[in-house]
Amino acid sequence: MVKHEKVRYLRSGQRLPPKNVYYYRCPDHRKNYVMSFAFCFDREEDTYQFAYCYPYTYTRFQHYLDSLQKRNMDYFFREQLGQSVQQRQLELLTITSPDNLREGAEQKVVFITGRVHPGETPSSFVCQGIIDFLVSQHPIARVLREHLVFKIAPMLNPDGVYLGNYRCSLMGFDLNRHWLDPSPWVHPTLHGVKQLIIQMYNDPKTSLEFYIDIHAHSTMMNGFMYGNIFEDEERFQRQSIFPKLLCQNAEDFSYSSTSFNRDAVKAGTGRRFLGGLLDHTSYCYTLEVSFYSYIIGGTTAAVPYTEEAYMKLGRNVARTFLDYYRLNSLVEKVAVPMPRLRRKEKTPPSKHPLLRGLASSYPNSKGDKKSSVNHRDPSTPF
């Protein structure tokens, strides 16, 4: 915000001042909420545009991927998984050490998707934060690339993004309700991603460890997750570990807002469908982040999100994978010190709530589909 001839005006990419925004129930609209704002158009020659949140266009996305590709990183791979109805590219990124892609190599895969709802632009900023961290030279990023294969489809609904839709595709469908039976003609991008995931699931050399679908939320604050409910209590406990660790790494992530449900309305979502398809060593989440703001623990003031804050959350998501796999090593080795866990009580690791049930994911657990992949080798860092 700067002053120009005693008139305050906004530069590109800034939020409206909160004092100029009004949100209230309106009796003229059946007591529904109405938002209005005051803005001074002080320069006739300028063009003013208003957006629900920071824009992240299809063109910006393509320029970003082009800039990554020009760096010629041997651990970054870009491919076209398919095309949308209007023939826009469904981009798939693979970030990992080339050794993990050699023929016959076993793979632990983390699959991340974003922007299935085109209006949820924070999803793209968070996803870019994840990508930027994973391709960096940070020591944690190097370790993650050595041991994991990251498959990222950052924009599942490129037509909707290009056309400026809020929730639906070109054909008017909410793609995140069609995971059960996507059509290759009507939902081609969703169909392509689902087929790839099923192919990986059926590969005995591949263990699909995580699926995370990134969204933005219009009423909640902070970042938080949705997970699934399972009859197996131990599996349910294991599922809570990643968001608990993320809560320790990211000041804007709220575990208290994280919930686990089996809502019938969500049956066609990626989280629900894949949570039912994949075996008990796979964890599927929806990662939500507020369009507006976050509250830091111990305070009451809302901090508006910026583009950088969204990307920082993405970087913290990536960091948390290392904590998670170190925790797995702790369960197997026991002697390894616990990383980054801040707790005062001296509870034995096997009894601590964060770890309860985790060991049953590994040797001697029931129903292992690919025991050679899912069993952790105690000699490895993970």
N, C-alpha and C positions, 0 to 999 in steps of 0.2 A: 504494500500500500504506500503510495507517494502522494504528495500534494502538487497540484497544478493550478495556478491562479486561484488558490484558496479552495479548490474543489478536490475532494478525494475521489480517486478512481482506481479501478483494479487493473493490474497487469495480467497477461495471459497466465492461466493455470493457478489462479488464487481463489480461495473460498470467499464467499460473501461474508461481510462482517456479521457476527451473530446478532448484534444489536439491531441490524436492519432486516432480520428474518423473523417472521411471525408464524407460529404454528398453533392452531386453535380449532376447537369444535365450532362448527357454524350451524346455527338453527335453520338457516335458509337451505342447507344441504343435508337435511335429515340428521343433523348433529354429527355428521361425519367430519373428519379432520380436513382442514384446508391449510395450505401453506402459501404465504404471500411474502414478498420482499420489496424493499425500497432500493432503487438504484438510480443514480444520476448519470444520464448520458450527456457528458460534457463536451464531447468532440464530434461534430457532425461528420467529419471525414473518416472517422474510425468505424470499424465493423465490430459489433459486439455479439458474442455467442454465449449462451448459457447451457450448462450441462448438469445432469444429476450428480455426476462425480467426474474426476479427472478422466478425460478421454484417452482411450488406448485403441487406435484404429487398426484395421487390417493392414493398411499401408505401413504404419509404424512397426507393426509386427514383422512384416517382410523385410524392412530395412534393418531391423535388429538382428534377424537371423542371417541376413547377408553380411553384416559386420562381423558376426561370430565366425561365419564360414571363411571369410578372408584371412582370419588369423591362422588358418592351416594347423589347427591343433590335432594331434594324432589320437586324442581321446574324445573328440567331438565328431559325431556323425549325423548328418541331416539327410532325410529321405522323404519322398512323397508316398504316404501310405495309401492315399486315395484322393478323390475329388468330391467336391460338394455338388449339389444339383446344378449350380451355375458355373461349375468347372473351376472353382477356386481350390487351391491346394490344401489338403489335409497334411500338415507337417508333423513328422515324427522325429524327435531328437533322441539320440543314444549317446550317453556320456559314461564312459568307462575306459579302463586301460585296454589297449588292443589285445593283451594276453587273454582277457576274459572272453574275447570273441573268436578265439581260435577254434578250429573244428574239434569237437569232443569235449570242450571245456564246460565244466559245471558253472551255472550262473545263479546268483541270488539277485532277483529283479525287484526294483522299486518302480512302480508304474504311477505316473502323475498325469492328470488331465485338468484342463481349465477352459473357461469361457464357453461352456455349453449353453449358458444363458448370456447372450451377447451384451446385455446392458450392465452386467456385473463386472465393470472394468477393473476394480481392485484385484480380481482374480488374476488378471494379466500382470499386474505389478508384482504380486506375490510370486507368481510363477517365474517372472524374470529375475527376481531376487534369488530364487532357488537355483536357476540356471547359472547366473553370474557367479554364485559362490562355487558351484560344482566345477566350473571350468577355470577357476582361479588357481593360483599357486599356493593358496593357504595350505598349511600342513594337514589340516583336517580334510580338506577337499581331496588332497592326494591320496590319503588313506582310504577315503570312501571310494574313489575311482579304482583303487587296487582290488577292492573286495566286493564291490557291488556294481550292478549294471542298472543305470537309470534310464528308463524309457519315459519320455515326456511328450505328450500331445498338447501343446499349450493353447490351441484354439480349435475346439471341437465343432464350433458353429460359425465357420468363416462367412457364410452367406448372411446370417443374421447380424454379424458384426458389421459387415460392409454396408448393409441396408439400413443400419441404425435401429434394428428391432431391440426390444427390451428383453423378451423372454423366449420368443419362438424362432423357428427356422423360416426359410423362404416359403415353405409349404404351410406354415402356420402351426407347426407342431412344437410342443415342449419336448425337446430331445431327451431330457432327463426323466421322462416317463415312458420311454420306449426301449429300455434295455432288454426286456423280456423277449421281444421278437422284432428287432429293427429291420426295416425293408432296405435292400440294397439300392432301390430306386428312390424311395421317399426319404430315407434316413441314411444316405450312403456313408457319411463320416462316422456316425455311430456304429453302423454295421462293420466298417473296416476296423475300428478299434476293438470291438467285441470279438471279431474273428481272430485278431492277433492275440488277444488275451487268452482265448480258448486254445489256440495253437501252443502258446507257451505253457499253459496248464497241462496239456497232454504230452509235453516233452519231458521225458524222464530226467534229462540233464538240467532242467530249469525249475527253480523254486521261486514262485511269485510271492514275495514276502509281504509287500505292502501295495495297496491301491489307495491313492488319495485324490479326491476330486475337489477342486478349489472353487469356492463360490463367494458371493458377497451378500450381506444381510442388511435389510433396510430398516429394521427396528431395534435390533440388539446392538450393544456396544462391544468392543474388544474383538479379538479373535477367539474362536472356540471350535469344537469338533462335534460331529454327530457320529456315533458308532452303532453297532448292531447289538441286539440281545440274543444270547444263545442259551440253550438248555444246560449246556456244560458250564458249571460255575467256574471251573479253572480257566476255560477259554475266555469267559467274560472278564475275569480278573486280569488275564494277560493282555487283553485288548486295552485296558485302561492305562497301561504302562507308558506308551508313547505320548499321549496327551499330558500325563503327569510330568514327564521329563521336559516336554516342550514348555510347560508352564514355568519351569525353573529357568529356562533359557531365554524366554521372551516376556518382557514386562507387560506387553499388551495382550498376552494370551491368558484367557480365563478358564481354569479347569472347572470352576463352580458353574459356569454356563455350558460346559460340555455335557452332553446327554447321550444316552444309549436307548434306542427305541426300536419297535417293530410296528410302526404306524402303517396301516394298510394303504394309506394315500401315497406313501413313499415306495410302494412295491416295485415300481418300474424304474427306480433310480439306480445309478451305478453302484452306490454303496450297498443297497439292499440286495440287488441281483447277484453281484459278485461275492458278497458275504455269504450267500447261500450256495454258490457254485464252488468256490475254492475250498481247499481243505483247512483243517483247524490250525495250521501254522501260518495262515495268511490273515492279514488284518486290513479291513477296508473302512475308510473314513471319508466323511465330507468335512473339509476344512472351510469354515465360514470366517469372514472378516467384515467388520462393520463398514458401511459406506461412510459413516461420519466420524466416529471418535473412539477413544479407549480411555479407561480409567485405570491408573496405576494403583496397585494394592496399597492400602493405607491412606489413600487420599480420596477426595470426593470430586475433584475438578476433572472435567472431561477434556482430553487432549485431542484436538482435531487431527485426523490422519492426513499425512502428506504422501506424495508419490514415494519419497525416500522411506517413510515409515512402513509403507506396505512392502517395499522391497526388503527392508530390514527383517520383517517377519518371515519372508521367504528364506533369507539367509539363516535365520534361527531354526527354521524347519529343517534345512539341510544339515546344520550342525547336530541336531538332535538325533539323527540316525547313528552317529558315532556313539553317543551316549547309550543308545538302545543296545547296540551290538556289544559294547563294553560290558553292559549289564548282563548280557547273555554269557559272556566269558566268566563273569563273576559267579554265576550260578554253577558253571561247570568246574571252575578251578577253585573257587571259594577263597583262595589265598590272595587273589588280585584285589587291591583296594577299590572301594566303590568310588566311581567318578562323579563329581559335581552334585552329589546328593547332600542337601543341607538339612540335617536332622540332629536333634540333641540327644534323643534316646539311643541307647546302645543295644538295639534289638538285633538278635542274630539274623544274618542275611536271609536264611531260609524261612524265618518267621515274619519278616517285615512285610506289611501289606502290599508294598509296591512290587514285591517279588513273588507273592503267593501264587503258586500254580505254574510259574514260568517253567520250571524244570520238566514238567510233564510234556512239553512240546518236543522233547528230544528223545534220546534212546529209550526204548521200551515203552513208549507211549502207544496208545491204540490208534489204529486207523491211519498210519503214515502211508501216504501214497508214494512218496519218493524218499525212502529213508536215507539213501546215499547222499541226497542233497540237503535234506532238512536237518540231519544230525551234524552238530558243530564239531569240528576237529579241535580238541583242546590245544593243539600246537599252534593254531592260527591266532592272530590278534583278535579275531571276532569269536 
